Amino acid sequence: MRRRTEAPASSNEADNADKKGPDQRRQSPAEANGGVSYRSVLINLGKCLLLIIIIPPFLNYASLQREGQMLLPKDGQIVDVGLGQKMHLLCKGQGKPVVILDSPTGMSSDVWFHVQESVATLTKVCTYDRMGLGFSKRLMPNETTGTEKVWGMSTTGRMVDDLHRLIQAASIAKPFILVGSELGAFNGRFYSHIHDAQVSDLVLIDPIPEDVFEEDQWKEYWYGKVLPTFQARQFSAATGLSRMLIILGAIEPTVKGENVSEEVVQRQKYLLSNPAHQSSAVDEHYFLNESAAQVRDITKFKPLSSRVSVSVITGDSFDEQVPAHLNQMVAELQRKFLEESYPSANQIHIKGADRRMIYKKPSAVSQQLRRLVNQRQARQQSE
């Protein structure tokens, strides 16, 4: 019988085996596949990260284009105020005197929802969105030749000029009652001093003292805490993160409750997700010190006519979320400027309220405005 013998390895194969290092000789197929799997995981993670970065802003932009048309208030109107500008105006009710409501810093007209609904049962009440906010689109600076050359964008001087052109274009009856909250109070003061013949009553809700930005503590708070909060909102809206947080319930609308329609709720969500609206809110906060300086100068240059009655509505504090020493400082400066500028003003205190009173305690605000409307209507009838 013949024995089978193993064929000896060729000299080439033996040489190749000798050339391989010990690590290469010990590498198993599973380990080789492990390297490939690791790279695949990294590639997949990169793809997911890319989708997370790109898809939310894209979907948010597409949604904003659709919602911008759908959520425009049915009773509202887009008014051409000249210089290529168009502003959103919403009026409800009938009668005189007309009441015009101007919003706090960086807020759309929706914050007046409850107040407008209540006072509109007595007379005509109008809210509007300042340029860049809500449904009033902000134009690029080179698209107009108006007062931006005198008053900077997003400052009281420019806002008052916009409001004046809006009132003229919409043919709002005069004289009217002008109501402003916070920054809106700056605008109301400026407007009433310049166009005093058009205003019968000026109502200031939690007005900001114009000297407050001369205090270092306040400037540190405003530009160190408040402004960065709105800048973060702008970034969140631009990246689509705000829409995701709204869907998850982490961000809620400012105006809510049983009597708030779903349309108003959806409109607020739209604006929270809208980077253009948030950008204008940032600008209004950033230039608030300049607005304060403009108001201080105009009140000294042209005192308010004695024909205009002034009412001031304040709460227990300017902002309950602000440290106590800052609230005390604002209250003292508020008292000082009221004594100097409006010594005969009717001062009204709302217990438990702060600068959010127009949507946190709207019934208390509405009660004061309804009383003022009734008084003015009775006076008109007697005349």
C-alpha positions in Angstrom: 0.0 0.0 0.0 1.2 3.5 -0.8 1.1 6.1 1.9 -0.3 9.5 1.2 2.1 12.2 1.9 1.4 15.9 2.4 2.8 18.1 -0.3 5.4 20.4 1.1 4.6 24.1 1.0 6.1 25.9 -1.8 9.0 28.1 -1.1 7.1 31.2 -2.1 4.3 30.5 0.4 6.8 29.9 3.1 8.5 33.1 2.4 5.3 35.1 2.5 4.3 33.5 5.8 7.6 34.5 7.3 7.2 38.0 6.1 3.9 38.5 7.9 4.2 40.0 11.3 2.9 38.2 14.4 -0.1 40.6 14.7 -1.1 40.0 11.1 -0.9 36.2 11.6 -3.1 36.4 14.7 -5.9 38.7 13.2 -9.1 36.8 12.9 -11.9 37.4 10.3 -14.2 38.7 13.1 -11.6 41.3 14.0 -11.2 42.4 10.5 -15.0 42.8 10.2 -15.0 44.7 13.5 -12.9 47.5 11.9 -15.4 47.7 9.0 -18.4 47.8 11.4 -16.8 50.6 13.4 -16.3 52.7 10.3 -19.9 52.0 9.3 -21.2 53.2 12.7 -19.3 56.4 12.4 -20.6 57.0 8.9 -24.2 56.3 9.9 -23.8 58.6 12.9 -22.5 61.3 10.6 -25.4 60.9 8.3 -27.9 61.1 11.2 -26.2 64.2 12.5 -26.3 65.8 9.1 -30.0 65.1 8.9 -30.6 66.6 12.3 -28.8 69.8 11.3 -30.5 70.2 7.9 -34.0 68.8 8.1 -35.5 70.8 11.1 -34.6 74.2 9.6 -35.9 73.1 6.2 -39.2 71.7 7.5 -39.6 74.8 9.7 -39.1 77.1 6.8 -41.6 75.2 4.7 -44.2 75.3 7.5 -43.7 79.0 8.0 -44.4 79.7 4.4 -47.7 77.8 4.6 -48.7 79.2 8.1 -47.9 82.8 7.2 -51.0 82.8 4.9 -53.3 80.5 6.9 -52.9 82.2 10.3 -53.3 85.8 9.2 -56.2 87.0 11.4 -59.5 86.9 9.5 -60.6 90.3 10.8 -57.2 91.8 10.3 -55.9 93.9 7.4 -52.5 94.6 5.8 -52.3 98.3 5.4 -50.0 100.1 3.0 -48.5 102.9 5.0 -46.3 104.2 2.2 -42.5 104.0 1.6 -43.1 100.5 0.4 -44.2 99.3 3.9 -47.2 97.3 5.0 -48.4 96.8 8.5 -50.9 94.5 10.1 -53.9 96.1 11.8 -56.7 94.4 13.7 -59.7 96.3 14.8 -62.8 95.0 16.6 -66.0 96.6 17.8 -67.7 99.9 16.8 -67.9 103.4 18.2 -65.9 106.2 19.5 -63.4 107.0 21.0 -61.2 104.5 19.2 -58.7 102.7 21.6 -55.3 101.9 20.1 -53.2 99.3 22.0 -49.4 99.2 21.7 -47.5 96.0 22.8 -44.6 95.5 25.2 -41.0 94.9 23.9 -40.7 92.2 21.3 -44.3 91.1 21.4 -47.0 90.9 18.8 -50.5 92.2 19.1 -51.8 88.8 20.3 -50.9 89.7 23.9 -53.8 92.1 23.9 -56.3 89.4 22.9 -58.3 89.3 26.2 -58.2 93.1 26.7 -59.3 93.8 23.1 -62.2 91.3 23.3 -63.5 93.0 26.5 -63.2 96.6 25.6 -64.5 96.0 22.0 -68.0 95.5 23.5 -68.0 99.2 24.3 -66.1 100.8 21.4 -63.7 100.2 18.5 -60.4 98.8 19.6 -57.4 98.4 17.4 -54.1 96.5 17.8 -51.2 96.4 15.4 -47.9 94.7 14.9 -44.8 96.9 14.8 -42.5 96.5 11.8 -40.8 93.1 11.9 -43.2 91.7 14.5 -46.2 89.5 13.9 -47.5 90.0 10.4 -45.9 93.4 9.7 -42.9 92.6 7.6 -39.7 94.5 8.1 -38.0 95.9 5.0 -34.4 96.1 4.3 -32.9 99.5 5.1 -32.2 100.4 1.5 -35.9 99.8 0.5 -37.2 103.1 1.9 -36.1 106.7 2.2 -38.0 107.4 5.3 -37.2 108.4 8.9 -34.7 105.6 9.4 -32.1 108.2 8.4 -33.2 110.2 11.5 -34.4 107.5 13.9 -32.7 104.1 14.0 -34.5 101.0 13.1 -36.3 99.4 16.0 -36.4 102.6 18.1 -39.3 104.5 19.4 -38.9 107.4 17.0 -39.2 105.1 14.0 -42.1 103.2 15.6 -44.0 106.3 16.2 -43.5 107.5 12.6 -44.8 104.1 11.4 -47.8 104.3 13.7 -48.7 107.8 12.6 -48.6 106.7 8.9 -50.7 103.6 9.8 -53.4 105.7 11.6 -53.5 108.1 8.6 -53.7 105.3 6.0 -56.4 103.4 8.0 -58.4 106.5 8.6 -58.8 105.9 12.3 -61.1 108.5 13.9 -59.5 111.1 16.1 -59.0 111.9 18.9 -58.4 108.4 20.2 -57.3 106.8 23.4 -53.7 105.6 23.1 -52.6 102.7 25.4 -49.0 101.5 25.7 -47.4 98.8 27.8 -43.7 98.9 28.6 -42.0 99.8 25.2 -45.5 100.6 24.0 -45.6 103.2 26.8 -42.5 104.8 25.4 -44.2 104.9 22.0 -47.4 106.3 23.5 -45.6 109.1 25.3 -43.5 110.0 22.2 -46.6 110.0 20.0 -48.7 112.0 22.4 -46.1 114.7 22.8 -45.7 115.1 19.0 -49.3 114.6 17.9 -51.1 115.8 20.9 -54.2 117.0 19.0 -54.9 113.4 17.9 -54.8 111.9 21.5 -57.6 112.5 24.0 -56.2 110.1 26.7 -52.8 108.5 27.2 -52.7 105.3 29.3 -49.3 104.0 30.4 -49.1 100.4 31.6 -46.0 99.7 33.7 -44.0 102.4 31.9 -40.2 102.1 31.8 -38.4 105.1 33.4 -36.2 106.6 30.7 -33.3 107.1 33.1 -33.2 103.4 34.0 -30.4 102.6 31.5 -28.1 105.1 33.2 -28.0 102.6 36.2 -25.2 100.1 35.8 -27.1 97.4 37.6 -30.0 97.6 35.3 -27.8 97.7 32.2 -26.0 94.5 33.4 -29.4 92.8 34.0 -30.9 93.9 30.7 -28.0 93.2 28.4 -26.5 90.3 30.5 -29.7 88.3 31.1 -32.8 89.6 29.2 -31.2 90.2 25.8 -29.3 86.8 25.7 -32.6 85.0 26.4 -34.2 86.5 23.3 -31.0 85.9 21.2 -31.3 82.2 22.2 -34.9 82.2 21.1 -33.8 83.7 17.7 -31.2 81.0 17.3 -33.7 78.3 18.3 -36.2 79.5 15.8 -33.7 79.7 13.0 -32.5 76.1 13.6 -36.0 74.7 13.8 -35.4 73.7 17.4 -38.3 75.9 18.6 -40.8 74.0 16.5 -39.6 70.7 17.9 -39.8 72.0 21.5 -43.3 73.3 20.8 -44.4 69.9 19.5 -42.9 68.3 22.6 -44.7 70.8 24.9 -41.5 72.3 26.2 -42.5 75.8 24.9 -46.0 77.1 25.4 -47.8 80.2 24.0 -47.9 83.3 26.1 -51.7 83.9 25.7 -53.7 80.8 26.6 -56.8 79.7 28.5 -60.3 78.4 27.8 -61.5 81.6 26.1 -58.5 81.7 23.7 -59.3 80.3 20.2 -57.1 77.6 18.6 -56.3 80.1 15.9 -54.7 82.5 18.4 -52.8 79.6 20.0 -51.5 78.4 16.6 -50.6 81.9 15.6 -48.4 82.3 18.7 -46.7 79.0 17.9 -46.0 80.3 14.4 -44.3 83.4 15.7 -42.3 81.5 18.3 -40.9 79.4 15.4 -40.4 82.5 13.1 -36.8 83.7 13.1 -37.8 87.0 11.4 -40.2 87.8 14.3 -37.6 86.7 16.9 -34.9 88.8 15.2 -37.0 92.0 15.5 -37.8 91.1 19.1 -34.0 91.0 19.7 -33.5 94.4 18.0 -36.2 96.0 20.1 -34.6 94.8 23.3 -31.1 95.8 22.1 -32.1 99.4 21.2 -34.4 100.0 24.2 -31.8 102.3 25.8 -31.8 104.4 22.6 -35.6 104.5 22.7 -35.4 105.7 26.3 -33.1 108.5 25.3 -35.4 109.6 22.5 -38.4 109.7 24.8 -36.4 111.7 27.4 -35.4 114.3 24.8 -38.8 114.7 23.2 -40.6 115.2 26.5 -38.2 118.0 27.4 -38.4 119.5 24.0 -42.2 119.5 23.7 -44.2 119.1 26.9 -47.5 117.3 26.8 -50.6 119.4 26.1 -52.9 119.9 29.0 -55.8 118.6 26.9 -54.4 115.1 27.1 -55.4 113.2 30.2 -52.8 110.7 31.5 -53.5 107.5 33.4 -50.7 105.2 34.8 -51.4 101.5 35.6 -48.7 99.7 37.7 -48.6 96.5 39.7 -46.8 95.4 42.9 -43.5 95.2 41.0 -42.1 95.9 37.5 -41.2 92.3 37.1 -41.7 89.6 39.8 -38.9 87.6 38.3 -36.3 90.4 38.8 -34.3 90.7 42.0 -36.0 92.9 44.7 -33.4 95.6 44.6 -33.9 96.1 40.9 -37.7 96.3 41.3 -37.2 98.9 44.0 -34.9 100.9 41.8 -37.4 100.9 38.9 -40.2 101.9 41.2 -38.2 104.9 42.5 -37.2 106.0 39.0 -40.8 105.5 37.9 -42.1 107.7 40.7 -39.5 110.4 39.9 -40.3 110.6 36.1 -44.0 110.6 36.7 -43.8 113.5 39.1 -41.6 115.5 36.7 -43.4 114.7 33.4 -47.0 113.9 34.4 -47.7 115.3 37.9 -51.5 115.3 37.4 -51.7 111.7 36.1 -54.3 109.4 37.5 -52.3 106.5 39.1 -53.9 103.1 39.3 -52.5 100.1 41.2 -53.3 96.5 40.4 -52.6 94.2 43.2 -50.5 91.1 42.4 -49.5 92.3 39.0 -46.3 93.1 37.2 -45.3 94.0 33.6 -47.1 90.9 32.3 -50.5 92.1 33.6 -52.0 92.7 30.1 -52.2 88.9 29.6 -51.8 87.6 33.2 -54.5 89.9 34.7 -56.3 91.1 31.6 -59.6 91.6 33.4 -58.1 94.2 35.8 -56.6 96.1 32.9 -59.8 95.9 30.9 -61.8 97.2 33.8 -59.7 100.4 33.9 -59.9 100.9 30.2 -63.7 100.4 30.1 -64.1 102.9 32.8 -62.0 105.4 30.8 -64.1 104.8 27.7 -67.3 105.2 29.6 -66.1 108.6 31.0 -65.0 109.8 27.6 -68.2 108.8 25.9 -70.3 110.5 28.6 -68.3 113.6 28.2 -68.7 113.5 24.4 -72.5 113.1 24.8 -72.7 116.1 27.2 -70.8 118.3 24.7 
